[in-house]
Amino acid sequence: MRRFIALMSLAACVGTAVRAAPASPAAPFEDTMAQRTLACTACHGKEGRAAPDGYYPRIAGKPGGYLYNQLLNFRDGRRHYGLMTRLLDPLSDAYLMEIAQHFASLDVPYPAPQPAAVPAAVLERGRKLAQDGDAGSGVPGCVQCHGARLTGVMPGTPGLLGLPRDYLNSQLGAWRTGQRRAQAPDCMAQIAKKLTAEDLTAVAAWLSSQPLPADTKPAAAVAQPPSIACGP
């Protein structure tokens, strides 16, 4: 019954998202995960490639453990977005894992990066934070946890390239203000609170403007253990 209610909620969301689209013959019901997650792609773009508005991120190809943890965080109140919480609230841990594994398995192209509309000095500050960190503030480089190519690390660390600047800004700000949380030790909250607002803008601008490497898949492991402890 809980799954039925959730599916009806997903269907209602999809219906709202496509109400303005021209009428077309109804697709046959296939009972596949791709069809069950149409509400996800209504916001996150076809196959989870990201929406063009800059706020709904790419979920295709992200590590399954990361996606699963974020679904749990939305459902259990560590991340705050009412629509996500209502959609996920009736779903079991096992079903959330199925959703996570579905999107993690998708290998679809990334869009071209956004051109950076900030001064060169701001971009350089963002590059330094991403690659080297800021030793004086106790901030590690993004590459320590997110991989040398910044495409993520299995099983639970997401890639940072191919994400819109506005989304990166909003999430870094949410970590900084406590609107987004993770299980302790919450390393991202610690890092974001050590950065200035200007630093957050700089690193988001640099990350969003970088081209994707030829291999966009998450790394199997980091080269060496990061200098900061993170929760599961």
C-alpha positions as CSV (number, residue, x, y, z in Angstrom):
1,M,0.0,0.0,0.0
2,R,2.8,2.4,0.9
3,R,4.5,1.8,-2.5
4,F,1.1,2.3,-4.3
5,I,0.6,5.6,-2.5
6,A,4.2,6.7,-3.5
7,L,3.6,5.7,-7.1
8,M,0.4,7.7,-7.2
9,S,2.3,10.7,-5.8
10,L,5.0,10.3,-8.4
11,A,2.3,10.1,-11.2
12,A,0.7,13.3,-9.9
13,C,4.0,15.1,-9.9
14,V,4.7,14.0,-13.5
15,G,1.2,15.0,-14.5
16,T,1.7,18.5,-13.2
17,A,5.1,18.8,-14.8
18,V,3.9,17.9,-18.3
19,R,0.4,19.4,-18.2
20,A,1.3,22.1,-20.7
21,A,2.8,19.6,-23.2
22,P,0.9,18.7,-26.3
23,A,-1.3,15.7,-26.0
24,S,0.2,12.4,-27.3
25,P,-0.7,8.7,-27.1
26,A,-0.2,7.3,-23.6
27,A,2.9,5.2,-23.3
28,P,2.2,1.6,-22.3
29,F,2.8,0.7,-18.7
30,E,6.1,-1.3,-18.6
31,D,6.6,-1.6,-14.8
32,T,10.3,-0.6,-15.2
33,M,12.3,1.5,-12.9
34,A,12.7,4.1,-15.7
35,Q,8.9,4.4,-15.9
36,R,8.4,4.4,-12.1
37,T,10.9,7.3,-11.7
38,L,9.4,9.6,-14.3
39,A,8.7,12.1,-11.5
40,C,12.5,12.3,-10.9
41,T,13.2,13.0,-14.5
42,A,10.4,15.6,-14.7
43,C,12.7,17.8,-12.5
44,H,16.1,16.3,-13.0
45,G,15.9,16.1,-16.8
46,K,15.7,13.2,-19.2
47,E,17.5,10.2,-17.7
48,G,18.6,12.4,-14.8
49,R,20.9,14.5,-17.0
50,A,20.0,17.8,-15.1
51,A,17.4,20.4,-15.7
52,P,18.2,23.6,-17.7
53,D,17.1,25.9,-14.9
54,G,20.4,25.5,-13.0
55,Y,18.9,24.2,-9.7
56,Y,18.0,20.6,-10.3
57,P,21.3,18.7,-10.6
58,R,22.4,15.8,-12.6
59,I,21.8,12.4,-10.9
60,A,22.7,10.1,-13.8
61,G,26.0,8.2,-13.2
62,K,26.5,9.5,-9.6
63,P,27.8,6.8,-7.2
64,G,24.9,4.6,-6.0
65,G,25.9,5.0,-2.4
66,Y,25.8,8.8,-2.7
67,L,22.4,8.8,-4.3
68,Y,21.0,6.4,-1.7
69,N,22.3,8.5,1.2
70,Q,20.8,11.7,-0.3
71,L,17.4,9.9,-0.7
72,L,17.6,8.9,2.9
73,N,18.6,12.5,3.9
74,F,15.6,14.0,2.1
75,R,13.2,11.4,3.6
76,D,14.6,11.7,7.1
77,G,15.0,15.4,7.3
78,R,18.7,16.0,6.9
79,R,18.0,17.8,3.6
80,H,15.1,20.1,3.2
81,Y,12.9,20.2,0.1
82,G,9.2,19.6,0.7
83,L,8.4,17.9,-2.6
84,M,11.3,15.4,-2.3
85,T,10.3,14.6,1.3
86,R,6.7,14.0,0.4
87,L,7.6,11.8,-2.6
88,L,10.1,9.7,-0.6
89,D,8.4,9.5,2.8
90,P,6.3,6.3,2.0
91,L,9.3,4.5,0.4
92,S,11.4,1.8,2.2
93,D,15.1,1.8,2.4
94,A,15.3,-1.1,-0.1
95,Y,13.2,0.7,-2.7
96,L,15.3,3.9,-2.3
97,M,18.3,1.7,-3.0
98,E,16.7,0.5,-6.2
99,I,16.1,4.1,-7.3
100,A,19.7,5.0,-6.5
101,Q,21.1,2.0,-8.4
102,H,19.0,2.8,-11.4
103,F,20.3,6.3,-11.8
104,A,23.9,5.2,-10.9
105,S,23.8,2.8,-13.8
106,L,23.0,5.4,-16.4
107,D,25.9,6.5,-18.6
108,V,24.7,9.5,-20.6
109,P,26.6,12.5,-22.1
110,Y,27.2,15.7,-20.0
111,P,26.3,19.2,-21.4
112,A,29.1,21.7,-22.2
113,P,30.3,23.6,-19.1
114,Q,29.0,27.1,-18.4
115,P,31.3,30.0,-19.3
116,A,32.5,31.7,-16.1
117,A,31.2,35.3,-15.7
118,V,33.6,36.3,-13.0
119,P,37.1,38.0,-13.0
120,A,40.2,35.9,-13.6
121,A,41.3,36.4,-10.0
122,V,38.1,34.9,-8.7
123,L,38.5,31.9,-11.0
124,E,42.0,31.4,-9.8
125,R,40.9,31.5,-6.2
126,G,38.3,28.9,-7.0
127,R,40.9,26.7,-8.7
128,K,43.2,26.9,-5.8
129,L,40.5,26.0,-3.3
130,A,39.4,23.0,-5.4
131,Q,42.8,21.6,-6.1
132,D,44.9,22.7,-3.1
133,G,42.5,23.9,-0.4
134,D,43.5,26.6,2.1
135,A,45.9,25.4,4.7
136,G,45.6,28.6,6.7
137,S,41.9,28.0,7.2
138,G,42.2,24.3,7.6
139,V,40.3,23.6,4.4
140,P,41.3,20.6,2.3
141,G,41.2,20.7,-1.5
142,C,38.0,19.3,-3.1
143,V,40.2,16.7,-4.9
144,Q,41.1,15.1,-1.5
145,C,37.6,13.6,-1.2
146,H,36.0,14.0,-4.7
147,G,38.9,12.5,-6.6
148,A,41.8,13.9,-8.7
149,R,39.5,14.3,-11.7
150,L,36.6,15.7,-9.5
151,T,34.3,13.1,-11.0
152,G,33.5,11.5,-7.6
153,V,34.8,8.4,-5.8
154,M,33.0,5.1,-5.2
155,P,30.9,4.2,-3.4
156,G,29.6,7.4,-1.8
157,T,31.3,10.6,-2.9
158,P,29.7,12.6,-5.8
159,G,31.4,14.3,-8.7
160,L,31.6,18.1,-8.7
161,L,32.0,18.7,-12.4
162,G,29.1,19.1,-14.8
163,L,27.0,20.8,-12.1
164,P,25.4,24.2,-12.6
165,R,27.0,27.1,-10.7
166,D,23.7,28.1,-9.1
167,Y,23.2,24.6,-7.7
168,L,26.7,24.5,-6.3
169,N,26.3,27.9,-4.7
170,S,23.0,26.9,-3.2
171,Q,24.3,23.6,-1.7
172,L,27.5,25.2,-0.4
173,G,25.4,27.9,1.2
174,A,23.1,25.2,2.7
175,W,26.0,23.4,4.3
176,R,27.3,26.7,5.6
177,T,24.0,27.7,7.3
178,G,23.0,24.2,8.5
179,Q,20.1,23.8,6.1
180,R,21.9,20.7,4.7
181,R,23.4,18.1,7.0
182,A,24.9,14.7,6.9
183,Q,25.7,12.0,9.4
184,A,28.5,12.9,11.8
185,P,31.2,13.8,11.4
186,D,29.7,16.2,8.9
187,C,32.8,17.2,7.1
188,M,31.1,19.3,4.4
189,A,29.5,21.5,7.0
190,Q,32.9,22.0,8.7
191,I,34.5,23.0,5.5
192,A,31.7,25.3,4.3
193,K,31.7,27.1,7.6
194,K,35.4,27.9,7.3
195,L,35.0,29.5,3.8
196,T,33.9,33.0,3.2
197,A,30.9,33.8,1.0
198,E,33.4,35.0,-1.6
199,D,35.2,31.7,-1.5
200,L,32.0,29.8,-2.0
201,T,31.2,31.9,-5.1
202,A,34.8,31.4,-6.4
203,V,34.9,27.6,-6.1
204,A,31.4,27.2,-7.5
205,A,32.3,29.4,-10.5
206,W,35.5,27.5,-11.2
207,L,33.9,24.0,-10.8
208,S,30.9,24.8,-13.1
209,S,33.2,26.2,-15.8
210,Q,35.5,23.2,-16.1
211,P,35.3,20.7,-19.0
212,L,34.7,17.1,-18.2
213,P,37.5,14.6,-18.6
214,A,37.2,11.8,-21.2
215,D,36.4,9.4,-18.4
216,T,33.6,10.8,-16.4
217,K,33.0,7.8,-14.2
218,P,33.7,8.0,-10.4
219,A,37.2,6.8,-9.3
220,A,37.5,3.5,-7.5
221,A,39.4,5.1,-4.6
222,V,41.3,8.3,-3.7
223,A,45.1,8.3,-4.0
224,Q,45.5,8.8,-0.2
225,P,43.2,9.2,2.8
226,P,41.7,12.7,3.0
227,S,42.9,14.9,5.9
228,I,39.4,15.3,7.3
229,A,37.0,12.6,8.6
230,C,33.6,12.3,7.1
231,G,30.5,10.4,8.2
232,P,29.1,7.4,6.3
